[in-house]
Amino acid sequence: MYMSAGGGISLPFTAIGAEPFFPGSSPLRSAASSVRPPARKRSITQDSAKMADIDNKDQAEIDPADMEDVEEVEEEETGEDENSKARQLTVQMMQNPQILAALQERLDGLNGSPSGYMESLPKVVKRRVNALKNLQVKCAHIEAKFYEEVHELERKYAALYQPLFDKRSEIVKAAYEPTDEECEWKADEEEELTDEMKEKAKLEEEKKDEEKEDPKGIPEFWLTVFKNVDLLSDMLQEHDEPILKHLQDIKVKFSDPGQPMSFTLEFLFEANDFFTNTVLTKTYKMRSEPDESDPFSFDGPEIMCCTGCTIEWTKGKNVTLKTIKKKQKHKGRGTVRTVTKTVPNDSFFNFFTPPDVPENAELDEDSEAVLAADFEIGHFIRERIVPRAVLYFTGEAIEDDDDDYDEEGEEADDEEGEEEADEENDPDYDPKV
């Protein structure tokens, strides 16, 4: 996800539903991690002892072939020592943050710059390259149409998902009690249990249920989902939690056919003491067409802007504002007075009042960062939270996310293991050095 030349936030292909659930995540390795550690040095003491034994031999006993072998070993050792020093120096340089930053800055400067090869081409060849670029622009326009059709397909299947999501909502808010058949689920740990153990576990669960009050639906379902996801839990404040206990459902609504591409997140609340709204909305407007000034930057639909809604707070319940008292001293008389001010307060509900994005206006870095984070959250709720809410409630979806990173770590461990094995197989390798 990044800012495009047209001022929008470019989304990956999964943003428009080509792969709606859990696109693979593969973090890039740093330059330092790709440098192999230097090979083990041979013992200097061992080499010295070997050469001393040769010097003590009688000159007549030394075969010329032996002398050549000794000279060859000396040359190889010298070259190996120089290579080891070079590798060590490379590793030390790549572990220096300042050197890495300078290298990255240099690479960034080269990005997009024409190569010397292109400048050296004959004029007639450059002319043909321009023809290829024009073909590439046409490809970008076809790609834009492709994404528009995918969006239409996503809208079609959203209508098929919705009845299932509606039933999920009814179960969560206790409007529908599922049947025994609907509640049957064979968990992995139950596969190896005997019938006797299953019956005993069932009786224990029934006994516990009798001791507790009968809860309605699934209490704090969406609040638990939010608290289980780092991206969302970072937004939550303690004063937000009592409000989110009243959240009953989140829906995704797509723009109508023939309308500009967009989607709206709807947060449905039961009656509560904090605000009078029953639905809070956040709409994201997208564009799927190449920018005329930079058509080659097109990489799928872009989120151009987003709009929130006005929350009708009950008096004294607005958690997005806080009141502070400041003491002010009069310069002349020296008297002190206390002034009460209302200032913004950190809250999840600031999500519904995003910063305005002026059309065709350059954004400063801070505004760009805020909008990029906002778009990422909206995209994540639409693509992952709404379709797989129950798995985030149980934590299973979070484990899947972690597995993506574990695989990368295991791959790195395997590489280190291979290096260690190579060193152990080296006949000249001395673990003491």
VEXDREN-2710 file (C-alpha; in Angstrom, 1 decimal):
% VEXDREN-2710
k/r/px/py/pz
1/MET/0.0/0.0/0.0
2/TYR/1.6/3.3/-1.1
3/MET/0.8/6.8/-2.3
4/SER/0.5/7.0/-6.1
5/ALA/1.2/9.9/-8.4
6/GLY/-2.5/10.7/-8.5
7/GLY/-2.6/11.2/-4.8
8/GLY/-4.4/7.9/-3.9
9/ILE/-3.3/4.9/-1.8
10/SER/-2.5/2.0/-4.1
11/LEU/-3.8/-1.4/-2.8
12/PRO/-2.5/-4.8/-3.5
13/PHE/-4.5/-7.1/-5.8
14/THR/-6.2/-8.6/-2.7
15/ALA/-7.7/-5.2/-1.9
16/ILE/-10.4/-5.7/-4.5
17/GLY/-11.1/-9.3/-3.6
18/ALA/-9.1/-11.4/-6.0
19/GLU/-7.9/-13.4/-3.0
20/PRO/-10.3/-12.3/-0.2
21/PHE/-8.8/-14.2/2.7
22/PHE/-5.2/-14.1/4.0
23/PRO/-2.9/-13.2/1.2
24/GLY/0.6/-14.5/2.0
25/SER/2.9/-12.3/3.9
26/SER/6.6/-12.5/3.3
27/PRO/8.7/-9.8/5.0
28/LEU/11.8/-8.7/3.2
29/ARG/15.1/-9.7/4.7
30/SER/17.6/-6.9/5.3
31/ALA/20.7/-6.6/3.3
32/ALA/22.7/-7.7/6.3
33/SER/20.8/-10.9/6.6
34/SER/21.7/-11.9/3.1
35/VAL/25.4/-11.8/3.7
36/ARG/26.9/-15.2/4.6
37/PRO/29.2/-15.2/7.6
38/PRO/32.9/-15.7/7.0
39/ALA/34.3/-19.2/6.8
40/ARG/36.2/-20.5/9.8
41/LYS/40.0/-19.6/9.7
42/ARG/42.5/-22.4/10.0
43/SER/44.7/-22.4/13.0
44/ILE/47.8/-20.3/12.6
45/THR/49.6/-22.4/15.2
46/GLN/48.9/-25.6/13.2
47/ASP/50.3/-24.0/10.0
48/SER/53.4/-22.8/11.8
49/ALA/54.1/-26.2/13.3
50/LYS/53.7/-27.8/9.9
51/MET/56.2/-25.4/8.3
52/ALA/58.6/-25.9/11.3
53/ASP/58.6/-29.7/10.7
54/ILE/59.5/-29.2/7.0
55/ASP/62.3/-26.8/7.8
56/ASN/63.9/-29.4/10.2
57/LYS/64.0/-32.1/7.5
58/ASP/67.3/-32.7/5.8
59/GLN/67.3/-30.9/2.4
60/ALA/68.3/-34.1/0.7
61/GLU/65.2/-35.8/2.0
62/ILE/62.8/-33.2/0.5
63/ASP/61.4/-34.2/-2.8
64/PRO/60.9/-31.3/-5.3
65/ALA/57.3/-32.3/-5.7
66/ASP/56.9/-31.9/-1.9
67/MET/58.4/-28.4/-2.1
68/GLU/55.9/-27.4/-4.8
69/ASP/53.1/-28.7/-2.7
70/VAL/54.2/-26.6/0.2
71/GLU/54.4/-23.5/-1.9
72/GLU/51.0/-24.2/-3.3
73/VAL/49.5/-24.5/0.2
74/GLU/51.1/-21.2/1.2
75/GLU/49.5/-19.5/-1.8
76/GLU/46.1/-21.0/-1.1
77/GLU/46.3/-20.1/2.5
78/THR/47.2/-16.5/1.7
79/GLY/44.3/-16.2/-0.7
80/GLU/41.9/-17.8/1.8
81/ASP/43.0/-15.5/4.6
82/GLU/42.4/-12.4/2.3
83/ASN/39.0/-13.7/1.4
84/SER/38.1/-14.3/5.0
85/LYS/39.1/-10.7/5.9
86/ALA/37.1/-9.4/3.0
87/ARG/34.0/-11.3/4.1
88/GLN/34.4/-10.1/7.7
89/LEU/34.7/-6.5/6.6
90/THR/31.6/-6.9/4.4
91/VAL/29.6/-8.3/7.4
92/GLN/30.8/-5.5/9.6
93/MET/29.8/-2.9/7.1
94/MET/26.4/-4.3/6.5
95/GLN/25.7/-4.4/10.2
96/ASN/26.4/-0.7/10.5
97/PRO/23.1/1.2/10.4
98/GLN/24.7/4.4/8.9
99/ILE/26.2/2.4/6.0
100/LEU/22.9/0.7/5.3
101/ALA/21.1/4.0/5.3
102/ALA/23.6/5.5/2.9
103/LEU/23.4/2.5/0.7
104/GLN/19.5/2.6/0.7
105/GLU/19.6/6.3/-0.1
106/ARG/21.9/5.6/-3.0
107/LEU/19.6/2.8/-4.3
108/ASP/16.6/5.1/-4.0
109/GLY/18.4/7.7/-6.0
110/LEU/19.0/5.2/-8.8
111/ASN/15.3/4.1/-8.8
112/GLY/13.6/5.3/-12.0
113/SER/16.8/6.8/-13.5
114/PRO/17.6/5.9/-17.1
115/SER/20.4/3.4/-17.6
116/GLY/23.5/4.2/-19.6
117/TYR/22.5/1.4/-21.9
118/MET/19.3/3.1/-22.9
119/GLU/21.2/6.4/-23.6
120/SER/23.6/4.5/-25.9
121/LEU/20.9/3.0/-28.1
122/PRO/20.6/4.2/-31.7
123/LYS/17.8/6.7/-32.4
124/VAL/15.8/4.1/-34.5
125/VAL/15.9/1.6/-31.6
126/LYS/14.7/4.3/-29.1
127/ARG/11.9/5.0/-31.5
128/ARG/10.8/1.3/-31.3
129/VAL/11.1/1.3/-27.5
130/ASN/8.7/4.3/-27.4
131/ALA/6.2/2.1/-29.4
132/LEU/6.6/-0.6/-26.7
133/LYS/5.8/2.0/-24.0
134/ASN/2.6/3.0/-25.8
135/LEU/1.6/-0.7/-25.8
136/GLN/2.3/-0.8/-22.1
137/VAL/0.0/2.2/-21.5
138/LYS/-2.8/0.3/-23.4
139/CYS/-2.1/-2.8/-21.2
140/ALA/-2.5/-0.6/-18.1
141/HIS/-6.0/0.5/-19.3
142/ILE/-7.0/-3.1/-20.0
143/GLU/-5.8/-4.0/-16.5
144/ALA/-7.9/-1.2/-15.1
145/LYS/-11.0/-2.7/-16.8
146/PHE/-10.0/-6.1/-15.4
147/TYR/-10.1/-4.7/-11.8
148/GLU/-13.5/-3.0/-12.4
149/GLU/-14.9/-6.4/-13.5
150/VAL/-13.4/-8.1/-10.4
151/HIS/-15.1/-5.4/-8.3
152/GLU/-18.4/-6.3/-10.0
153/LEU/-17.8/-9.9/-9.3
154/GLU/-17.0/-9.1/-5.6
155/ARG/-20.3/-7.2/-5.4
156/LYS/-22.1/-10.3/-6.8
157/TYR/-20.6/-12.7/-4.2
158/ALA/-21.1/-10.2/-1.4
159/ALA/-24.8/-10.7/-1.8
160/LEU/-24.3/-14.5/-1.5
161/TYR/-22.3/-14.1/1.7
162/GLN/-24.7/-11.6/3.4
163/PRO/-27.4/-14.1/4.5
164/LEU/-24.7/-16.1/6.3
165/PHE/-23.3/-12.9/7.9
166/ASP/-26.9/-11.9/8.9
167/LYS/-27.4/-15.2/10.7
168/ARG/-24.0/-14.8/12.4
169/SER/-25.3/-11.4/13.7
170/GLU/-28.5/-12.9/14.9
171/ILE/-26.6/-15.6/16.9
172/VAL/-24.2/-13.0/18.4
173/LYS/-27.0/-10.7/19.6
174/ALA/-29.2/-13.6/20.8
175/ALA/-31.9/-13.0/18.2
176/TYR/-31.6/-16.6/17.1
177/GLU/-30.6/-19.8/19.0
178/PRO/-28.8/-22.3/16.8
179/THR/-30.0/-25.9/16.8
180/ASP/-28.0/-28.8/18.3
181/GLU/-27.2/-29.9/14.8
182/GLU/-25.9/-26.4/13.9
183/CYS/-23.7/-26.4/17.0
184/GLU/-22.0/-29.7/16.4
185/TRP/-18.3/-29.2/15.8
186/LYS/-15.5/-31.8/16.0
187/ALA/-12.5/-30.1/17.5
188/ASP/-9.0/-31.6/16.9
189/GLU/-8.5/-32.5/20.5
190/GLU/-11.8/-34.5/20.6
191/GLU/-10.8/-36.8/17.8
192/GLU/-8.9/-39.2/20.1
193/LEU/-11.3/-39.1/23.1
194/THR/-13.2/-42.3/24.0
195/ASP/-16.9/-42.2/24.3
196/GLU/-16.6/-42.5/28.1
197/MET/-14.3/-39.5/28.3
198/LYS/-16.6/-37.5/26.0
199/GLU/-19.6/-38.2/28.2
200/LYS/-17.6/-37.2/31.3
201/ALA/-16.5/-34.0/29.7
202/LYS/-20.1/-33.2/28.6
203/LEU/-21.4/-33.7/32.2
204/GLU/-18.7/-31.4/33.6
205/GLU/-19.6/-28.7/31.0
206/GLU/-23.3/-29.0/31.9
207/LYS/-22.5/-28.7/35.6
208/LYS/-20.5/-25.5/34.9
209/ASP/-23.4/-24.1/32.8
210/GLU/-25.9/-24.7/35.6
211/GLU/-23.7/-22.8/38.1
212/LYS/-23.4/-19.8/35.8
213/GLU/-26.1/-17.3/34.7
214/ASP/-27.3/-18.1/31.2
215/PRO/-25.6/-15.5/28.9
216/LYS/-27.5/-14.1/25.9
217/GLY/-25.9/-14.6/22.5
218/ILE/-22.1/-14.2/22.5
219/PRO/-21.2/-11.4/24.8
220/GLU/-18.6/-8.9/23.8
221/PHE/-18.1/-10.7/20.5
222/TRP/-16.8/-7.7/18.4
223/LEU/-14.9/-6.1/21.3
224/THR/-13.0/-9.4/21.7
225/VAL/-12.3/-9.5/17.9
226/PHE/-10.9/-6.0/18.1
227/LYS/-8.7/-6.7/21.2
228/ASN/-7.3/-9.9/19.5
229/VAL/-6.0/-8.0/16.5
230/ASP/-3.0/-5.8/17.0
231/LEU/-3.9/-3.3/14.2
232/LEU/-7.2/-2.6/15.9
233/SER/-6.3/-3.0/19.6
234/ASP/-3.7/-0.3/19.2
235/MET/-6.5/2.1/18.5
236/LEU/-8.6/1.0/21.5
237/GLN/-8.5/3.0/24.7
238/GLU/-10.0/1.9/28.0
239/HIS/-12.9/4.3/27.7
240/ASP/-13.8/2.8/24.3
241/GLU/-14.5/-0.7/25.6
242/PRO/-17.8/0.0/27.4
243/ILE/-19.1/1.5/24.1
244/LEU/-17.9/-1.4/21.9
245/LYS/-19.6/-3.9/24.1
246/HIS/-22.8/-2.6/22.4
247/LEU/-21.4/-3.2/18.8
248/GLN/-23.6/-5.9/17.3
249/ASP/-22.4/-6.2/13.7
250/ILE/-20.1/-4.8/11.0
251/LYS/-21.2/-4.9/7.4
252/VAL/-19.6/-4.0/4.1
253/LYS/-21.7/-2.3/1.4
254/PHE/-20.4/-1.9/-2.1
255/SER/-21.3/0.9/-4.5
256/ASP/-24.2/0.2/-6.9
257/PRO/-23.6/-0.9/-10.5
258/GLY/-22.6/2.0/-12.7
259/GLN/-21.6/4.1/-9.8
260/PRO/-18.0/5.1/-9.0
261/MET/-16.1/2.3/-7.2
262/SER/-16.4/2.5/-3.4
263/PHE/-17.3/0.6/-0.3
264/THR/-18.8/1.5/3.0
265/LEU/-18.2/0.0/6.5
266/GLU/-21.3/0.0/8.6
267/PHE/-21.0/-0.4/12.4
268/LEU/-24.3/-1.4/13.9
269/PHE/-24.9/-0.6/17.6
270/GLU/-27.7/-1.5/20.0
271/ALA/-29.3/1.3/22.1
272/ASN/-26.8/2.7/24.5
273/ASP/-26.1/5.6/26.9
274/PHE/-23.2/7.0/24.8
275/PHE/-24.8/8.2/21.5
276/THR/-28.1/8.1/19.7
277/ASN/-26.8/6.7/16.4
278/THR/-27.7/3.1/15.6
279/VAL/-25.3/2.9/12.7
280/LEU/-21.9/4.6/12.3
281/THR/-20.4/4.6/8.7
282/LYS/-17.1/5.0/7.0
283/THR/-17.0/5.2/3.2
284/TYR/-13.9/4.7/1.0
285/LYS/-13.9/6.0/-2.6
286/MET/-11.6/4.2/-5.0
287/ARG/-10.4/4.7/-8.6
288/SER/-9.3/2.1/-11.0
289/GLU/-7.7/3.9/-13.9
290/PRO/-4.1/4.9/-14.8
291/ASP/-3.0/8.4/-14.0
292/GLU/-2.4/10.3/-17.2
293/SER/0.8/11.9/-15.9
294/ASP/2.3/8.6/-14.7
295/PRO/0.4/5.6/-16.3
296/PHE/3.2/3.1/-15.5
297/SER/2.6/3.6/-11.8
298/PHE/-0.8/1.9/-12.0
299/ASP/-0.9/-1.1/-9.8
300/GLY/-4.6/-1.7/-9.2
301/PRO/-7.4/0.3/-7.6
302/GLU/-6.5/3.2/-5.4
303/ILE/-8.3/4.6/-2.4
304/MET/-8.7/8.3/-3.2
305/CYS/-10.4/9.5/0.0
306/CYS/-12.7/8.5/2.8
307/THR/-15.5/10.1/4.7
308/GLY/-16.9/9.4/8.1
309/CYS/-20.1/10.4/9.9
310/THR/-21.3/12.6/12.7
311/ILE/-21.6/10.8/16.0
312/GLU/-24.5/12.2/18.1
313/TRP/-22.9/12.0/21.5
314/THR/-25.0/12.1/24.7
315/LYS/-24.0/15.0/26.8
316/GLY/-20.9/14.3/28.8
317/LYS/-20.2/11.0/27.0
318/ASN/-18.0/12.1/24.1
319/VAL/-14.8/10.1/24.5
320/THR/-13.1/11.8/21.6
321/LEU/-12.7/15.0/23.7
322/LYS/-11.4/15.6/27.1
323/THR/-11.5/18.6/29.4
324/ILE/-8.3/19.9/31.0
325/LYS/-7.6/22.7/33.4
326/LYS/-4.7/25.1/33.0
327/LYS/-3.5/27.7/35.4
328/GLN/-2.6/31.2/33.9
329/LYS/-0.7/33.9/35.6
330/HIS/-1.4/37.6/34.8
331/LYS/1.7/39.3/33.6
332/GLY/1.0/42.6/35.3
333/ARG/-1.0/41.9/38.5
334/GLY/0.5/38.4/39.1
335/THR/-2.8/36.9/39.8
336/VAL/-3.5/33.3/38.9
337/ARG/-6.7/32.0/37.3
338/THR/-7.8/28.5/36.2
339/VAL/-8.9/28.0/32.6
340/THR/-10.9/25.0/31.4
341/LYS/-10.2/23.8/27.8
342/THR/-11.6/21.0/25.7
343/VAL/-8.9/19.2/23.6
344/PRO/-8.9/16.1/21.4
345/ASN/-8.6/12.7/23.1
346/ASP/-7.3/9.4/21.8
347/SER/-10.1/7.1/20.9
348/PHE/-11.1/4.4/18.5
349/PHE/-14.1/6.6/17.5
350/ASN/-11.7/9.1/15.9
351/PHE/-11.8/6.6/13.1
352/PHE/-15.1/8.2/12.0
353/THR/-13.7/11.7/11.6
354/PRO/-10.8/11.2/9.2
355/PRO/-8.8/14.3/7.9
356/ASP/-10.1/16.0/4.8
357/VAL/-8.2/15.3/1.6
358/PRO/-8.4/18.4/-0.8
359/GLU/-8.7/17.4/-4.4
360/ASN/-5.5/17.8/-6.5
361/ALA/-3.6/19.0/-3.4
362/GLU/-0.2/17.8/-2.2
363/LEU/-0.3/16.2/1.3
364/ASP/2.4/16.7/3.9
365/GLU/4.1/13.6/5.3
366/ASP/2.1/13.6/8.5
367/SER/-1.3/13.7/6.7
368/GLU/-0.1/11.1/4.2
369/ALA/0.9/8.8/7.0
370/VAL/-2.4/9.3/8.9
371/LEU/-4.4/8.6/5.7
372/ALA/-2.3/5.6/4.8
373/ALA/-2.9/4.1/8.2
374/ASP/-6.6/4.8/8.0
375/PHE/-6.9/3.2/4.6
376/GLU/-5.0/0.1/5.8
377/ILE/-7.4/-0.3/8.7
378/GLY/-10.5/0.1/6.5
379/HIS/-9.1/-2.3/4.0
380/PHE/-8.2/-4.8/6.8
381/ILE/-11.7/-4.7/8.3
382/ARG/-13.3/-5.2/4.9
383/GLU/-11.0/-8.0/3.7
384/ARG/-10.3/-10.0/6.8
385/ILE/-12.3/-9.0/9.9
386/VAL/-15.8/-9.1/8.4
387/PRO/-15.4/-12.3/6.4
388/ARG/-13.7/-14.3/9.2
389/ALA/-14.8/-12.6/12.4
390/VAL/-15.4/-15.9/14.3
391/LEU/-11.8/-17.0/13.7
392/TYR/-10.4/-13.7/15.0
393/PHE/-12.8/-14.1/18.0
394/THR/-11.3/-17.6/18.8
395/GLY/-7.7/-16.5/17.8
396/GLU/-7.4/-19.1/15.1
397/ALA/-7.0/-16.5/12.3
398/ILE/-4.3/-14.8/14.4
399/GLU/-2.4/-18.1/14.5
400/ASP/-2.6/-18.3/10.7
401/ASP/-1.1/-14.8/10.5
402/ASP/1.7/-15.8/12.8
403/ASP/2.4/-19.0/10.8
404/ASP/3.2/-16.8/7.7
405/TYR/6.1/-15.2/9.7
406/ASP/7.2/-18.5/11.3
407/GLU/7.8/-20.0/7.9
408/GLU/10.1/-17.2/7.0
409/GLY/12.0/-17.6/10.2
410/GLU/12.3/-21.4/9.7
411/GLU/13.7/-20.8/6.2
412/ALA/16.3/-18.5/7.7
413/ASP/17.1/-21.2/10.4
414/ASP/17.5/-23.8/7.6
415/GLU/20.0/-21.6/5.8
416/GLU/22.1/-21.1/9.0
417/GLY/21.9/-24.9/9.5
418/GLU/23.3/-25.5/6.0
419/GLU/26.2/-23.1/6.7
420/GLU/27.0/-24.9/9.9
421/ALA/26.9/-28.3/8.2
422/ASP/29.3/-27.0/5.5
423/GLU/31.7/-25.9/8.1
424/GLU/31.6/-29.2/9.9
425/ASN/32.2/-31.1/6.6
426/ASP/35.3/-29.0/5.9
427/PRO/38.4/-31.1/6.8
428/ASP/40.3/-28.0/7.7
429/TYR/37.6/-26.6/10.0
430/ASP/38.7/-26.2/13.6
431/PRO/35.8/-25.4/16.1
432/LYS/38.2/-24.0/18.6
433/VAL/39.2/-21.1/16.3
END
